[in-house]
Amino acid sequence: MTALPDALAAGPVVLDGGLATQLEAQGHDLGSALWSARLLRDDPDAIVAAHGAFAAAGAQVATTASYQATVEGFAAAGIGAAEARRLIARSVQLARRGAPGCWVAGSVGPYGAMLGDGSEYTGAYVAEIGVPALRAFHRPRMALLAEAGADVLACETVPAAAEAEALLAEAEALGVPVWLSLTTVVGRDGEARTRRGERAADVFALARGVDAVLAVGVNCTAPSAVLPGLAAAAAAGKPLVAYPNSGEGWDAGARRWTGMPGIEAGDVPGWVAAGARLVGGCCRVGPADIAALAAAVT
């Protein structure tokens, strides 16, 4: 296969959509704290099928079912450390099986994803957990995904500057290619900001000069907030990534999505014109949406 950086230099590459969304559409209950990571142990073939559905829709990148897969999270579910490490590595193998010919992105979700309380959309935990502890948390999973053969690590849904700093430091130490994707909102001043309220441009600027970073951008952001996010991401001087959610919001207490979906394939040319080279969807974005996005890219 062409190396992913070379492909990005040649033009846009289509990402997949919400893996959990597709797994739910296939009839699986993801109500546990492990979310889709539960199926790494309980029904790996379901994950293979979900990857296959996105590949058939035109996705060129398969994102692993490791967003909430951590040794600590598995331990809370009664799964030992050795088995947890095996399951994290398995996520790469399942992506390869389900989407042969696609690049595999090892999903590295934020610390808040492991907590399962919706705090990846607030970043509240960084007030108590500093950069060294966040680096220690992310290091084992990043190393496992890289060793398992992921083409790139998707450091995604990052809600705060401190976590971005930790992920960038670990990427540089490991020497593995990553993309850094913040979950952002648009402030009253019209600027993209992290979920903690920090200027996204300042956070993205941390990636400038970090050779391990092949792209920066936004995900799990409302479609209407993508362009301000990409404008902020330009501060890193890297290719850009955009994979918003459907525009709905996650109610962590009720464990359900609220609001009306609003992702439109017609928005994609504007994202590409703004510099997006990795384009896809996140939560509540299924294969049919990715097929429409892929058609808009080409």
HELIX and SHEET records of a PDB file:
HELIX    1   1 LEU A    4  ALA A   10  1                                   7    
HELIX    2   2 LEU A   19  ALA A   25  1                                   7    
HELIX    3   3 TRP A   35  ALA A   37  5                                   3    
HELIX    4   4 ARG A   38  ASP A   42  1                                   5    
HELIX    5   5 PRO A   44  ALA A   56  1                                  13    
HELIX    6   6 VAL A   71  ALA A   76  1                                   6    
HELIX    7   7 ALA A   81  GLY A   98  1                                  18    
HELIX    8   8 TYR A  111  LEU A  115  1                                   5    
HELIX    9   9 SER A  119  TYR A  121  5                                   3    
HELIX   10  10 ALA A  124  ALA A  127  5                                   4    
HELIX   11  11 VAL A  131  GLU A  147  1                                  17    
HELIX   12  12 ALA A  161  LEU A  174  1                                  14    
HELIX   13  13 ALA A  200  PHE A  204  1                                   5    
HELIX   14  14 ALA A  205  ALA A  207  5                                   3    
HELIX   15  15 PRO A  223  ALA A  225  5                                   3    
HELIX   16  16 VAL A  226  ALA A  233  1                                   8    
HELIX   17  17 ALA A  234  ALA A  236  5                                   3    
HELIX   18  18 ALA A  265  ASP A  267  5                                   3    
HELIX   19  19 VAL A  268  ALA A  273  1                                   6    
HELIX   20  20 PRO A  287  VAL A  297  1                                  11    
SHEET    1   A 8 VAL A  13  VAL A  14  0                                        
SHEET    2   A 8 ALA A 276  VAL A 279  1                                        
SHEET    3   A 8 LEU A 240  TYR A 243  1                                        
SHEET    4   A 8 VAL A 213  ASN A 219  1                                        
SHEET    5   A 8 VAL A 178  LEU A 182  1                                        
SHEET    6   A 8 VAL A 152  VAL A 158  1                                        
SHEET    7   A 8 TRP A 103  VAL A 108  1                                        
SHEET    8   A 8 VAL A  61  THR A  63  1                                        
SHEET    1   B 2 THR A 184  VAL A 186  0                                        
SHEET    2   B 2 ALA A 192  THR A 194 -1                                        
SHEET    1   C 2 GLY A 249  ASP A 251  0                                        
SHEET    2   C 2 ARG A 256  THR A 258 -1                                        
END                                                                             
